[in-house]
Amino acid sequence: MLQVGEAAARRARYEGKTEEGGVAAGQVSGLIKSVKPAGDMVQDIVAEAALGLEKGLCTR
């Protein structure tokens, strides 16, 4: 059963007991458009950085 209150929220946040209390996600959660594996995210970041280097948008 989901509980409410500060103690339940603390257990959810710090002890991982999300079945006992809610965890705030914040407004940023509305900006998430997809969920990718970490490896895919790293590949995307490296490719974007390489493109920026090629175009002279950033330096080494």
PDBQT receptor file of N, H, CA, C and O in Angstrom, charges set to zero:
ATOM      1  N   MET A   1       0.843  -1.173   0.000  1.00  0.00    +0.000 N 
ATOM      2  CA  MET A   1       0.000   0.000   0.000  1.00  0.00    +0.000 C 
ATOM      3  C   MET A   1       0.890   1.239   0.000  1.00  0.00    +0.000 C 
ATOM      4  O   MET A   1       1.835   1.325   0.785  1.00  0.00    +0.000 OA
ATOM      5  N   LEU A   2       0.598   2.179  -0.860  1.00  0.00    +0.000 N 
ATOM      6  H   LEU A   2      -0.169   2.109  -1.497  1.00  0.00    +0.000 HD
ATOM      7  CA  LEU A   2       1.348   3.428  -0.941  1.00  0.00    +0.000 C 
ATOM      8  C   LEU A   2       1.014   4.302   0.255  1.00  0.00    +0.000 C 
ATOM      9  O   LEU A   2      -0.151   4.571   0.547  1.00  0.00    +0.000 OA
ATOM     10  N   GLN A   3       2.058   4.737   0.936  1.00  0.00    +0.000 N 
ATOM     11  H   GLN A   3       3.004   4.519   0.699  1.00  0.00    +0.000 HD
ATOM     12  CA  GLN A   3       1.873   5.601   2.096  1.00  0.00    +0.000 C 
ATOM     13  C   GLN A   3       2.230   7.025   1.704  1.00  0.00    +0.000 C 
ATOM     14  O   GLN A   3       2.912   7.249   0.704  1.00  0.00    +0.000 OA
ATOM     15  N   VAL A   4       1.776   7.969   2.481  1.00  0.00    +0.000 N 
ATOM     16  H   VAL A   4       1.222   7.787   3.293  1.00  0.00    +0.000 HD
ATOM     17  CA  VAL A   4       2.094   9.366   2.232  1.00  0.00    +0.000 C 
ATOM     18  C   VAL A   4       2.801   9.947   3.443  1.00  0.00    +0.000 C 
ATOM     19  O   VAL A   4       2.743   9.394   4.542  1.00  0.00    +0.000 OA
ATOM     20  N   GLY A   5       3.461  11.056   3.227  1.00  0.00    +0.000 N 
ATOM     21  H   GLY A   5       3.508  11.505   2.334  1.00  0.00    +0.000 HD
ATOM     22  CA  GLY A   5       4.130  11.734   4.328  1.00  0.00    +0.000 C 
ATOM     23  C   GLY A   5       5.637  11.720   4.167  1.00  0.00    +0.000 C 
ATOM     24  O   GLY A   5       6.188  11.031   3.309  1.00  0.00    +0.000 OA
ATOM     25  N   GLU A   6       6.279  12.490   5.008  1.00  0.00    +0.000 N 
ATOM     26  H   GLU A   6       5.832  13.050   5.706  1.00  0.00    +0.000 HD
ATOM     27  CA  GLU A   6       7.731  12.660   4.924  1.00  0.00    +0.000 C 
ATOM     28  C   GLU A   6       8.484  11.358   5.146  1.00  0.00    +0.000 C 
ATOM     29  O   GLU A   6       9.447  11.075   4.433  1.00  0.00    +0.000 OA
ATOM     30  N   ALA A   7       8.069  10.567   6.113  1.00  0.00    +0.000 N 
ATOM     31  H   ALA A   7       7.288  10.796   6.693  1.00  0.00    +0.000 HD
ATOM     32  CA  ALA A   7       8.778   9.315   6.407  1.00  0.00    +0.000 C 
ATOM     33  C   ALA A   7       8.697   8.343   5.228  1.00  0.00    +0.000 C 
ATOM     34  O   ALA A   7       9.689   7.696   4.894  1.00  0.00    +0.000 OA
ATOM     35  N   ALA A   8       7.532   8.235   4.601  1.00  0.00    +0.000 N 
ATOM     36  H   ALA A   8       6.726   8.761   4.873  1.00  0.00    +0.000 HD
ATOM     37  CA  ALA A   8       7.364   7.343   3.455  1.00  0.00    +0.000 C 
ATOM     38  C   ALA A   8       8.201   7.828   2.280  1.00  0.00    +0.000 C 
ATOM     39  O   ALA A   8       8.820   7.024   1.583  1.00  0.00    +0.000 OA
ATOM     40  N   ALA A   9       8.222   9.138   2.056  1.00  0.00    +0.000 N 
ATOM     41  H   ALA A   9       7.719   9.791   2.622  1.00  0.00    +0.000 HD
ATOM     42  CA  ALA A   9       9.025   9.699   0.968  1.00  0.00    +0.000 C 
ATOM     43  C   ALA A   9      10.510   9.454   1.218  1.00  0.00    +0.000 C 
ATOM     44  O   ALA A   9      11.250   9.154   0.281  1.00  0.00    +0.000 OA
ATOM     45  N   ARG A  10      10.946   9.574   2.438  1.00  0.00    +0.000 N 
ATOM     46  H   ARG A  10      10.346   9.817   3.199  1.00  0.00    +0.000 HD
ATOM     47  CA  ARG A  10      12.344   9.332   2.786  1.00  0.00    +0.000 C 
ATOM     48  C   ARG A  10      12.723   7.873   2.532  1.00  0.00    +0.000 C 
ATOM     49  O   ARG A  10      13.793   7.596   1.989  1.00  0.00    +0.000 OA
ATOM     50  N   ARG A  11      11.853   6.943   2.922  1.00  0.00    +0.000 N 
ATOM     51  H   ARG A  11      10.984   7.169   3.362  1.00  0.00    +0.000 HD
ATOM     52  CA  ARG A  11      12.123   5.520   2.670  1.00  0.00    +0.000 C 
ATOM     53  C   ARG A  11      12.210   5.244   1.166  1.00  0.00    +0.000 C 
ATOM     54  O   ARG A  11      13.057   4.471   0.720  1.00  0.00    +0.000 OA
ATOM     55  N   ALA A  12      11.337   5.875   0.397  1.00  0.00    +0.000 N 
ATOM     56  H   ALA A  12      10.649   6.504   0.759  1.00  0.00    +0.000 HD
ATOM     57  CA  ALA A  12      11.352   5.675  -1.051  1.00  0.00    +0.000 C 
ATOM     58  C   ALA A  12      12.645   6.215  -1.662  1.00  0.00    +0.000 C 
ATOM     59  O   ALA A  12      13.270   5.548  -2.486  1.00  0.00    +0.000 OA
ATOM     60  N   ARG A  13      13.044   7.421  -1.258  1.00  0.00    +0.000 N 
ATOM     61  H   ARG A  13      12.536   7.963  -0.589  1.00  0.00    +0.000 HD
ATOM     62  CA  ARG A  13      14.242   8.055  -1.821  1.00  0.00    +0.000 C 
ATOM     63  C   ARG A  13      15.538   7.385  -1.404  1.00  0.00    +0.000 C 
ATOM     64  O   ARG A  13      16.375   7.074  -2.252  1.00  0.00    +0.000 OA
ATOM     65  N   TYR A  14      15.712   7.163  -0.129  1.00  0.00    +0.000 N 
ATOM     66  H   TYR A  14      15.033   7.415   0.559  1.00  0.00    +0.000 HD
ATOM     67  CA  TYR A  14      16.998   6.739   0.397  1.00  0.00    +0.000 C 
ATOM     68  C   TYR A  14      17.146   5.239   0.602  1.00  0.00    +0.000 C 
ATOM     69  O   TYR A  14      18.265   4.728   0.652  1.00  0.00    +0.000 OA
ATOM     70  N   GLU A  15      16.030   4.533   0.722  1.00  0.00    +0.000 N 
ATOM     71  H   GLU A  15      15.122   4.949   0.682  1.00  0.00    +0.000 HD
ATOM     72  CA  GLU A  15      16.101   3.089   0.932  1.00  0.00    +0.000 C 
ATOM     73  C   GLU A  15      15.581   2.312  -0.276  1.00  0.00    +0.000 C 
ATOM     74  O   GLU A  15      15.620   1.082  -0.288  1.00  0.00    +0.000 OA
ATOM     75  N   GLY A  16      15.095   3.025  -1.290  1.00  0.00    +0.000 N 
ATOM     76  H   GLY A  16      15.063   4.024  -1.281  1.00  0.00    +0.000 HD
ATOM     77  CA  GLY A  16      14.606   2.370  -2.492  1.00  0.00    +0.000 C 
ATOM     78  C   GLY A  16      13.255   1.699  -2.333  1.00  0.00    +0.000 C 
ATOM     79  O   GLY A  16      12.860   0.909  -3.190  1.00  0.00    +0.000 OA
ATOM     80  N   LYS A  17      12.542   1.991  -1.265  1.00  0.00    +0.000 N 
ATOM     81  H   LYS A  17      12.863   2.633  -0.569  1.00  0.00    +0.000 HD
ATOM     82  CA  LYS A  17      11.249   1.358  -1.011  1.00  0.00    +0.000 C 
ATOM     83  C   LYS A  17      10.132   2.163  -1.685  1.00  0.00    +0.000 C 
ATOM     84  O   LYS A  17       9.280   2.756  -1.022  1.00  0.00    +0.000 OA
ATOM     85  N   THR A  18      10.164   2.166  -3.025  1.00  0.00    +0.000 N 
ATOM     86  H   THR A  18      10.856   1.685  -3.563  1.00  0.00    +0.000 HD
ATOM     87  CA  THR A  18       9.206   2.971  -3.783  1.00  0.00    +0.000 C 
ATOM     88  C   THR A  18       7.776   2.450  -3.679  1.00  0.00    +0.000 C 
ATOM     89  O   THR A  18       6.827   3.170  -3.988  1.00  0.00    +0.000 OA
ATOM     90  N   GLU A  19       7.621   1.198  -3.244  1.00  0.00    +0.000 N 
ATOM     91  H   GLU A  19       8.392   0.613  -2.993  1.00  0.00    +0.000 HD
ATOM     92  CA  GLU A  19       6.267   0.677  -3.056  1.00  0.00    +0.000 C 
ATOM     93  C   GLU A  19       5.616   1.268  -1.808  1.00  0.00    +0.000 C 
ATOM     94  O   GLU A  19       4.406   1.145  -1.615  1.00  0.00    +0.000 OA
ATOM     95  N   GLU A  20       6.416   1.904  -0.970  1.00  0.00    +0.000 N 
ATOM     96  H   GLU A  20       7.399   2.003  -1.127  1.00  0.00    +0.000 HD
ATOM     97  CA  GLU A  20       5.897   2.482   0.272  1.00  0.00    +0.000 C 
ATOM     98  C   GLU A  20       5.651   3.983   0.192  1.00  0.00    +0.000 C 
ATOM     99  O   GLU A  20       4.867   4.529   0.968  1.00  0.00    +0.000 OA
ATOM    100  N   GLY A  21       6.314   4.644  -0.735  1.00  0.00    +0.000 N 
ATOM    101  H   GLY A  21       6.951   4.201  -1.366  1.00  0.00    +0.000 HD
ATOM    102  CA  GLY A  21       6.156   6.097  -0.823  1.00  0.00    +0.000 C 
ATOM    103  C   GLY A  21       6.532   6.605  -2.191  1.00  0.00    +0.000 C 
ATOM    104  O   GLY A  21       7.251   5.932  -2.930  1.00  0.00    +0.000 OA
ATOM    105  N   GLY A  22       6.064   7.763  -2.533  1.00  0.00    +0.000 N 
ATOM    106  H   GLY A  22       5.479   8.310  -1.932  1.00  0.00    +0.000 HD
ATOM    107  CA  GLY A  22       6.318   8.341  -3.837  1.00  0.00    +0.000 C 
ATOM    108  C   GLY A  22       7.678   9.003  -3.918  1.00  0.00    +0.000 C 
ATOM    109  O   GLY A  22       8.251   9.409  -2.907  1.00  0.00    +0.000 OA
ATOM    110  N   VAL A  23       8.188   9.105  -5.145  1.00  0.00    +0.000 N 
ATOM    111  H   VAL A  23       7.723   8.775  -5.966  1.00  0.00    +0.000 HD
ATOM    112  CA  VAL A  23       9.449   9.778  -5.410  1.00  0.00    +0.000 C 
ATOM    113  C   VAL A  23       9.165  10.920  -6.383  1.00  0.00    +0.000 C 
ATOM    114  O   VAL A  23       8.598  10.700  -7.454  1.00  0.00    +0.000 OA
ATOM    115  N   ALA A  24       9.553  12.125  -6.015  1.00  0.00    +0.000 N 
ATOM    116  H   ALA A  24      10.013  12.303  -5.145  1.00  0.00    +0.000 HD
ATOM    117  CA  ALA A  24       9.322  13.279  -6.880  1.00  0.00    +0.000 C 
ATOM    118  C   ALA A  24      10.192  13.174  -8.126  1.00  0.00    +0.000 C 
ATOM    119  O   ALA A  24      11.377  12.854  -8.039  1.00  0.00    +0.000 OA
ATOM    120  N   ALA A  25       9.598  13.445  -9.285  1.00  0.00    +0.000 N 
ATOM    121  H   ALA A  25       8.635  13.705  -9.355  1.00  0.00    +0.000 HD
ATOM    122  CA  ALA A  25      10.338  13.393 -10.543  1.00  0.00    +0.000 C 
ATOM    123  C   ALA A  25      10.651  14.791 -11.052  1.00  0.00    +0.000 C 
ATOM    124  O   ALA A  25      11.603  14.969 -11.813  1.00  0.00    +0.000 OA
ATOM    125  N   GLY A  26       9.883  15.767 -10.655  1.00  0.00    +0.000 N 
ATOM    126  H   GLY A  26       9.110  15.622 -10.037  1.00  0.00    +0.000 HD
ATOM    127  CA  GLY A  26      10.142  17.130 -11.075  1.00  0.00    +0.000 C 
ATOM    128  C   GLY A  26       9.628  17.435 -12.470  1.00  0.00    +0.000 C 
ATOM    129  O   GLY A  26       9.149  16.552 -13.181  1.00  0.00    +0.000 OA
ATOM    130  N   GLN A  27       9.734  18.687 -12.843  1.00  0.00    +0.000 N 
ATOM    131  H   GLN A  27      10.123  19.405 -12.266  1.00  0.00    +0.000 HD
ATOM    132  CA  GLN A  27       9.217  19.141 -14.126  1.00  0.00    +0.000 C 
ATOM    133  C   GLN A  27      10.033  18.630 -15.301  1.00  0.00    +0.000 C 
ATOM    134  O   GLN A  27       9.521  18.525 -16.415  1.00  0.00    +0.000 OA
ATOM    135  N   VAL A  28      11.299  18.312 -15.060  1.00  0.00    +0.000 N 
ATOM    136  H   VAL A  28      11.715  18.397 -14.155  1.00  0.00    +0.000 HD
ATOM    137  CA  VAL A  28      12.156  17.841 -16.141  1.00  0.00    +0.000 C 
ATOM    138  C   VAL A  28      11.660  16.521 -16.730  1.00  0.00    +0.000 C 
ATOM    139  O   VAL A  28      11.971  16.212 -17.880  1.00  0.00    +0.000 OA
ATOM    140  N   SER A  29      10.909  15.750 -15.980  1.00  0.00    +0.000 N 
ATOM    141  H   SER A  29      10.656  16.001 -15.045  1.00  0.00    +0.000 HD
ATOM    142  CA  SER A  29      10.435  14.468 -16.484  1.00  0.00    +0.000 C 
ATOM    143  C   SER A  29       9.580  14.637 -17.740  1.00  0.00    +0.000 C 
ATOM    144  O   SER A  29       9.475  13.709 -18.541  1.00  0.00    +0.000 OA
ATOM    145  N   GLY A  30       8.980  15.791 -17.918  1.00  0.00    +0.000 N 
ATOM    146  H   GLY A  30       9.065  16.545 -17.267  1.00  0.00    +0.000 HD
ATOM    147  CA  GLY A  30       8.193  16.052 -19.125  1.00  0.00    +0.000 C 
ATOM    148  C   GLY A  30       9.041  16.253 -20.360  1.00  0.00    +0.000 C 
ATOM    149  O   GLY A  30       8.521  16.226 -21.475  1.00  0.00    +0.000 OA
ATOM    150  N   LEU A  31      10.341  16.456 -20.186  1.00  0.00    +0.000 N 
ATOM    151  H   LEU A  31      10.763  16.478 -19.280  1.00  0.00    +0.000 HD
ATOM    152  CA  LEU A  31      11.246  16.659 -21.314  1.00  0.00    +0.000 C 
ATOM    153  C   LEU A  31      11.829  15.365 -21.852  1.00  0.00    +0.000 C 
ATOM    154  O   LEU A  31      12.466  15.371 -22.905  1.00  0.00    +0.000 OA
ATOM    155  N   ILE A  32      11.627  14.264 -21.157  1.00  0.00    +0.000 N 
ATOM    156  H   ILE A  32      11.110  14.259 -20.302  1.00  0.00    +0.000 HD
ATOM    157  CA  ILE A  32      12.168  12.980 -21.596  1.00  0.00    +0.000 C 
ATOM    158  C   ILE A  32      11.323  12.466 -22.754  1.00  0.00    +0.000 C 
ATOM    159  O   ILE A  32      10.119  12.250 -22.620  1.00  0.00    +0.000 OA
ATOM    160  N   LYS A  33      11.989  12.275 -23.902  1.00  0.00    +0.000 N 
ATOM    161  H   LYS A  33      12.968  12.451 -24.010  1.00  0.00    +0.000 HD
ATOM    162  CA  LYS A  33      11.281  11.827 -25.107  1.00  0.00    +0.000 C 
ATOM    163  C   LYS A  33      11.523  10.359 -25.427  1.00  0.00    +0.000 C 
ATOM    164  O   LYS A  33      10.724   9.735 -26.124  1.00  0.00    +0.000 OA
ATOM    165  N   SER A  34      12.627   9.803 -24.919  1.00  0.00    +0.000 N 
ATOM    166  H   SER A  34      13.277  10.310 -24.353  1.00  0.00    +0.000 HD
ATOM    167  CA  SER A  34      12.923   8.396 -25.180  1.00  0.00    +0.000 C 
ATOM    168  C   SER A  34      13.837   7.865 -24.086  1.00  0.00    +0.000 C 
ATOM    169  O   SER A  34      14.456   8.629 -23.345  1.00  0.00    +0.000 OA
ATOM    170  N   VAL A  35      13.908   6.555 -24.002  1.00  0.00    +0.000 N 
ATOM    171  H   VAL A  35      13.405   5.934 -24.604  1.00  0.00    +0.000 HD
ATOM    172  CA  VAL A  35      14.801   5.888 -23.051  1.00  0.00    +0.000 C 
ATOM    173  C   VAL A  35      15.741   5.026 -23.882  1.00  0.00    +0.000 C 
ATOM    174  O   VAL A  35      15.300   4.157 -24.634  1.00  0.00    +0.000 OA
ATOM    175  N   LYS A  36      17.053   5.277 -23.740  1.00  0.00    +0.000 N 
ATOM    176  H   LYS A  36      17.411   5.984 -23.129  1.00  0.00    +0.000 HD
ATOM    177  CA  LYS A  36      18.049   4.553 -24.525  1.00  0.00    +0.000 C 
ATOM    178  C   LYS A  36      19.010   3.826 -23.587  1.00  0.00    +0.000 C 
ATOM    179  O   LYS A  36      19.198   4.226 -22.438  1.00  0.00    +0.000 OA
ATOM    180  N   PRO A  37      19.611   2.756 -24.092  1.00  0.00    +0.000 N 
ATOM    181  CA  PRO A  37      20.681   2.122 -23.319  1.00  0.00    +0.000 C 
ATOM    182  C   PRO A  37      21.852   3.099 -23.168  1.00  0.00    +0.000 C 
ATOM    183  O   PRO A  37      22.072   3.944 -24.035  1.00  0.00    +0.000 OA
ATOM    184  N   ALA A  38      22.592   2.984 -22.082  1.00  0.00    +0.000 N 
ATOM    185  H   ALA A  38      22.413   2.297 -21.377  1.00  0.00    +0.000 HD
ATOM    186  CA  ALA A  38      23.706   3.896 -21.810  1.00  0.00    +0.000 C 
ATOM    187  C   ALA A  38      24.734   3.885 -22.933  1.00  0.00    +0.000 C 
ATOM    188  O   ALA A  38      25.260   4.939 -23.289  1.00  0.00    +0.000 OA
ATOM    189  N   GLY A  39      25.029   2.734 -23.492  1.00  0.00    +0.000 N 
ATOM    190  H   GLY A  39      24.601   1.877 -23.203  1.00  0.00    +0.000 HD
ATOM    191  CA  GLY A  39      26.005   2.646 -24.583  1.00  0.00    +0.000 C 
ATOM    192  C   GLY A  39      25.597   3.467 -25.783  1.00  0.00    +0.000 C 
ATOM    193  O   GLY A  39      26.437   4.114 -26.408  1.00  0.00    +0.000 OA
ATOM    194  N   ASP A  40      24.309   3.449 -26.116  1.00  0.00    +0.000 N 
ATOM    195  H   ASP A  40      23.627   2.923 -25.608  1.00  0.00    +0.000 HD
ATOM    196  CA  ASP A  40      23.806   4.249 -27.233  1.00  0.00    +0.000 C 
ATOM    197  C   ASP A  40      23.956   5.737 -26.943  1.00  0.00    +0.000 C 
ATOM    198  O   ASP A  40      24.292   6.518 -27.833  1.00  0.00    +0.000 OA
ATOM    199  N   MET A  41      23.707   6.122 -25.705  1.00  0.00    +0.000 N 
ATOM    200  H   MET A  41      23.434   5.488 -24.982  1.00  0.00    +0.000 HD
ATOM    201  CA  MET A  41      23.836   7.529 -25.333  1.00  0.00    +0.000 C 
ATOM    202  C   MET A  41      25.290   7.987 -25.464  1.00  0.00    +0.000 C 
ATOM    203  O   MET A  41      25.555   9.084 -25.955  1.00  0.00    +0.000 OA
ATOM    204  N   VAL A  42      26.232   7.146 -25.025  1.00  0.00    +0.000 N 
ATOM    205  H   VAL A  42      26.017   6.255 -24.626  1.00  0.00    +0.000 HD
ATOM    206  CA  VAL A  42      27.651   7.494 -25.126  1.00  0.00    +0.000 C 
ATOM    207  C   VAL A  42      28.056   7.628 -26.591  1.00  0.00    +0.000 C 
ATOM    208  O   VAL A  42      28.770   8.564 -26.950  1.00  0.00    +0.000 OA
ATOM    209  N   GLN A  43      27.610   6.707 -27.437  1.00  0.00    +0.000 N 
ATOM    210  H   GLN A  43      27.030   5.946 -27.145  1.00  0.00    +0.000 HD
ATOM    211  CA  GLN A  43      27.917   6.785 -28.868  1.00  0.00    +0.000 C 
ATOM    212  C   GLN A  43      27.380   8.080 -29.471  1.00  0.00    +0.000 C 
ATOM    213  O   GLN A  43      28.061   8.717 -30.275  1.00  0.00    +0.000 OA
ATOM    214  N   ASP A  44      26.168   8.472 -29.092  1.00  0.00    +0.000 N 
ATOM    215  H   ASP A  44      25.615   7.954 -28.439  1.00  0.00    +0.000 HD
ATOM    216  CA  ASP A  44      25.581   9.717 -29.592  1.00  0.00    +0.000 C 
ATOM    217  C   ASP A  44      26.398  10.931 -29.155  1.00  0.00    +0.000 C 
ATOM    218  O   ASP A  44      26.622  11.848 -29.944  1.00  0.00    +0.000 OA
ATOM    219  N   ILE A  45      26.838  10.936 -27.907  1.00  0.00    +0.000 N 
ATOM    220  H   ILE A  45      26.656  10.191 -27.266  1.00  0.00    +0.000 HD
ATOM    221  CA  ILE A  45      27.620  12.057 -27.378  1.00  0.00    +0.000 C 
ATOM    222  C   ILE A  45      28.959  12.154 -28.110  1.00  0.00    +0.000 C 
ATOM    223  O   ILE A  45      29.388  13.246 -28.481  1.00  0.00    +0.000 OA
ATOM    224  N   VAL A  46      29.619  11.012 -28.317  1.00  0.00    +0.000 N 
ATOM    225  H   VAL A  46      29.271  10.124 -28.016  1.00  0.00    +0.000 HD
ATOM    226  CA  VAL A  46      30.911  11.005 -29.008  1.00  0.00    +0.000 C 
ATOM    227  C   VAL A  46      30.737  11.475 -30.448  1.00  0.00    +0.000 C 
ATOM    228  O   VAL A  46      31.546  12.263 -30.937  1.00  0.00    +0.000 OA
ATOM    229  N   ALA A  47      29.706  11.012 -31.127  1.00  0.00    +0.000 N 
ATOM    230  H   ALA A  47      29.048  10.372 -30.729  1.00  0.00    +0.000 HD
ATOM    231  CA  ALA A  47      29.465  11.421 -32.511  1.00  0.00    +0.000 C 
ATOM    232  C   ALA A  47      29.187  12.916 -32.595  1.00  0.00    +0.000 C 
ATOM    233  O   ALA A  47      29.677  13.589 -33.502  1.00  0.00    +0.000 OA
ATOM    234  N   GLU A  48      28.410  13.435 -31.664  1.00  0.00    +0.000 N 
ATOM    235  H   GLU A  48      28.012  12.888 -30.928  1.00  0.00    +0.000 HD
ATOM    236  CA  GLU A  48      28.106  14.865 -31.651  1.00  0.00    +0.000 C 
ATOM    237  C   GLU A  48      29.359  15.697 -31.372  1.00  0.00    +0.000 C 
ATOM    238  O   GLU A  48      29.550  16.755 -31.972  1.00  0.00    +0.000 OA
ATOM    239  N   ALA A  49      30.205  15.223 -30.468  1.00  0.00    +0.000 N 
ATOM    240  H   ALA A  49      30.050  14.364 -29.981  1.00  0.00    +0.000 HD
ATOM    241  CA  ALA A  49      31.461  15.926 -30.170  1.00  0.00    +0.000 C 
ATOM    242  C   ALA A  49      32.389  15.911 -31.383  1.00  0.00    +0.000 C 
ATOM    243  O   ALA A  49      33.016  16.923 -31.697  1.00  0.00    +0.000 OA
ATOM    244  N   ALA A  50      32.479  14.770 -32.064  1.00  0.00    +0.000 N 
ATOM    245  H   ALA A  50      31.970  13.948 -31.810  1.00  0.00    +0.000 HD
ATOM    246  CA  ALA A  50      33.328  14.677 -33.254  1.00  0.00    +0.000 C 
ATOM    247  C   ALA A  50      32.845  15.641 -34.335  1.00  0.00    +0.000 C 
ATOM    248  O   ALA A  50      33.656  16.289 -34.996  1.00  0.00    +0.000 OA
ATOM    249  N   LEU A  51      31.549  15.736 -34.512  1.00  0.00    +0.000 N 
ATOM    250  H   LEU A  51      30.890  15.210 -33.974  1.00  0.00    +0.000 HD
ATOM    251  CA  LEU A  51      30.983  16.655 -35.503  1.00  0.00    +0.000 C 
ATOM    252  C   LEU A  51      31.308  18.104 -35.121  1.00  0.00    +0.000 C 
ATOM    253  O   LEU A  51      31.641  18.915 -35.985  1.00  0.00    +0.000 OA
ATOM    254  N   GLY A  52      31.212  18.418 -33.851  1.00  0.00    +0.000 N 
ATOM    255  H   GLY A  52      30.942  17.758 -33.150  1.00  0.00    +0.000 HD
ATOM    256  CA  GLY A  52      31.551  19.763 -33.390  1.00  0.00    +0.000 C 
ATOM    257  C   GLY A  52      33.010  20.097 -33.625  1.00  0.00    +0.000 C 
ATOM    258  O   GLY A  52      33.342  21.225 -33.991  1.00  0.00    +0.000 OA
ATOM    259  N   LEU A  53      33.892  19.113 -33.414  1.00  0.00    +0.000 N 
ATOM    260  H   LEU A  53      33.623  18.197 -33.116  1.00  0.00    +0.000 HD
ATOM    261  CA  LEU A  53      35.324  19.315 -33.677  1.00  0.00    +0.000 C 
ATOM    262  C   LEU A  53      35.580  19.536 -35.160  1.00  0.00    +0.000 C 
ATOM    263  O   LEU A  53      36.358  20.413 -35.536  1.00  0.00    +0.000 OA
ATOM    264  N   GLU A  54      34.928  18.743 -36.004  1.00  0.00    +0.000 N 
ATOM    265  H   GLU A  54      34.295  18.031 -35.699  1.00  0.00    +0.000 HD
ATOM    266  CA  GLU A  54      35.099  18.867 -37.453  1.00  0.00    +0.000 C 
ATOM    267  C   GLU A  54      34.663  20.231 -37.958  1.00  0.00    +0.000 C 
ATOM    268  O   GLU A  54      35.292  20.806 -38.847  1.00  0.00    +0.000 OA
ATOM    269  N   LYS A  55      33.592  20.740 -37.390  1.00  0.00    +0.000 N 
ATOM    270  H   LYS A  55      33.082  20.273 -36.668  1.00  0.00    +0.000 HD
ATOM    271  CA  LYS A  55      33.051  22.031 -37.842  1.00  0.00    +0.000 C 
ATOM    272  C   LYS A  55      33.721  23.216 -37.139  1.00  0.00    +0.000 C 
ATOM    273  O   LYS A  55      33.387  24.369 -37.411  1.00  0.00    +0.000 OA
ATOM    274  N   GLY A  56      34.661  22.932 -36.241  1.00  0.00    +0.000 N 
ATOM    275  H   GLY A  56      34.932  21.995 -36.020  1.00  0.00    +0.000 HD
ATOM    276  CA  GLY A  56      35.335  24.000 -35.528  1.00  0.00    +0.000 C 
ATOM    277  C   GLY A  56      34.480  24.677 -34.494  1.00  0.00    +0.000 C 
ATOM    278  O   GLY A  56      34.769  25.806 -34.098  1.00  0.00    +0.000 OA
ATOM    279  N   LEU A  57      33.426  24.011 -34.041  1.00  0.00    +0.000 N 
ATOM    280  H   LEU A  57      33.191  23.094 -34.363  1.00  0.00    +0.000 HD
ATOM    281  CA  LEU A  57      32.531  24.585 -33.045  1.00  0.00    +0.000 C 
ATOM    282  C   LEU A  57      33.090  24.464 -31.625  1.00  0.00    +0.000 C 
ATOM    283  O   LEU A  57      32.650  25.158 -30.709  1.00  0.00    +0.000 OA
ATOM    284  N   CYS A  58      34.065  23.569 -31.465  1.00  0.00    +0.000 N 
ATOM    285  H   CYS A  58      34.423  23.005 -32.210  1.00  0.00    +0.000 HD
ATOM    286  CA  CYS A  58      34.709  23.415 -30.166  1.00  0.00    +0.000 C 
ATOM    287  C   CYS A  58      36.166  23.039 -30.400  1.00  0.00    +0.000 C 
ATOM    288  O   CYS A  58      36.547  22.649 -31.504  1.00  0.00    +0.000 OA
ATOM    289  N   THR A  59      36.959  23.156 -29.374  1.00  0.00    +0.000 N 
ATOM    290  H   THR A  59      36.650  23.472 -28.477  1.00  0.00    +0.000 HD
ATOM    291  CA  THR A  59      38.379  22.838 -29.497  1.00  0.00    +0.000 C 
ATOM    292  C   THR A  59      38.729  21.663 -28.606  1.00  0.00    +0.000 C 
ATOM    293  O   THR A  59      37.987  21.317 -27.686  1.00  0.00    +0.000 OA
ATOM    294  N   ARG A  60      39.851  21.065 -28.886  1.00  0.00    +0.000 N 
ATOM    295  H   ARG A  60      40.453  21.345 -29.633  1.00  0.00    +0.000 HD
ATOM    296  CA  ARG A  60      40.291  19.903 -28.102  1.00  0.00    +0.000 C 
ATOM    297  C   ARG A  60      40.824  20.288 -26.763  1.00  0.00    +0.000 C 
ATOM    298  O   ARG A  60      41.233  19.423 -25.989  1.00  0.00    +0.000 OA
TER     299      ARG A  60
